[in-house]
Amino acid sequence: MRLNPVLAGMTSYPFLRLTEAKRAASARGVDVIDFGIGEPREVTPSFIPRALARALEDEPISTYPGAEGLPELREAIAAWAQRRFGAALDPDTEVIPTQGSKEAIFHLAQVVAGRGDRVIVTTPGYPVAARGALFAGAQLVQLPLDAARGWQPDLDAVDWDGVALLWLNHPNNPTGATASPELYARAAALAREHDFVLASDEAYSELWFVGEPPVSALQLADRTNVVVFNTLSKRSSMPGYRSGFAAGDPAIVAALKRYRPNVGVAPQTFIQRAAAAAWADEEHVTEVRERYRAKRDALLPALLEAGLRRSGGDASFFLWLRVPGGEDAEGYALGLLDQHGIVIAPGPYFGPGGEGHVRIALVPTPEDCRRAAERLASTA
């Protein structure tokens, strides 16, 4: 049997190695506390499943959802963007619901890039954008995030010839760094000048520990050639609902509306109605943010006492830390699992820019965060 050459040549998703090590430790009787995978484990606020149940009751006949999404959800997203970022979006032409943000990020290169075009992704970074570009037949370009620049890319160092798509991701996974309005403005100006698409993955925009709220590319006065992705997975603790959106340049949104019926990824209407309720409420988001802050406060001092050093920013629900003494990051992570039953993600899993670092996802319970801190302190 033949496989797509991209799939055949692709290495295993790096987190599979972490999963195998975790299973082996559990089989040895180790009590594992897992900070490796960035999957929220918070209870979904009760008003959201209630909205879902009502939506199911209101749909005795199930029909195929339209690619453009329900008007009520597009309007709720546009209203949220106005409240949160002061961004005026036309819900009919500048917003399209998606099944979370992962599938939309993966598919974007299929829409805006041709075979052989160059797609730029940042390193370290979320691997899905890169994998989507490879399946689209694009040429992948790794743009380093510079620790000395606050984990920002140097856009002036890029050769823009043949570039079809530039990915930015702030608050950043894995570094937790935030973007400045100037970064978005410069990237958007370059996108217009060289006629490529600036795609901004903002899945963690609603989670930050200190300082001002993160900014968005939606705040740009001119969003020509710009598209922003966001999701309810982190903001509203809804990873299993698979609900997000793409918003920005009407020409890009129109292209997505043309593409998406071909791959069957329109969200279910009952999920969309629950999502509209989630985007309309901010109280639960404040509570989610405070829980992650409490977890960070419980765990971070023990990590620093154990020899790790802060390296990233103060947003997302990740801690990005430099391993002590120039140790190998994957070796350090596996040692922590073996000695303490604590699972963390090696920085190189997010690309070559992650060397010398590890990522801690603050997804276990507050009690488990305190237990992990106690384990580290017992051998410090």
Buried (B, 14 or more C-beta within 10 A) or exposed (E): EEEEEEEEEEEEEBBEBBBEBBEEBEEEEBEBBBBBBBEBEBEBBEBBBEBBEBBBEEEEEEEEBBBBBBEBBBBBBBBBBEEBBEBEBEBEBBBBBBBBBBBBBBBBBBBBBEEEBBBBBBBBBBBBBBBBBBBBBBBBBBBBBEBEEBBBBEBEEBEBEEBBBBBBBBBBBBBBBBBEEEBBBEBBBBBEEBEBBBBBBBBBBBBBBEEEBBBBBBBBEEBBBBBBBBBBBBBBBBBEBBBBBBBBBBBBBBBBBEBBEEEEBBBBBBBBBBBBBBBBBEEBBEEBBEBBBBBBEBBBEBBBEBBBEBBBBBBBBBBBBBBEEEBBBBEBBBBBBBEBBBBBBBBBBBBEBBBBBBBBBBBBEBEBBBBBBEBBEEEE
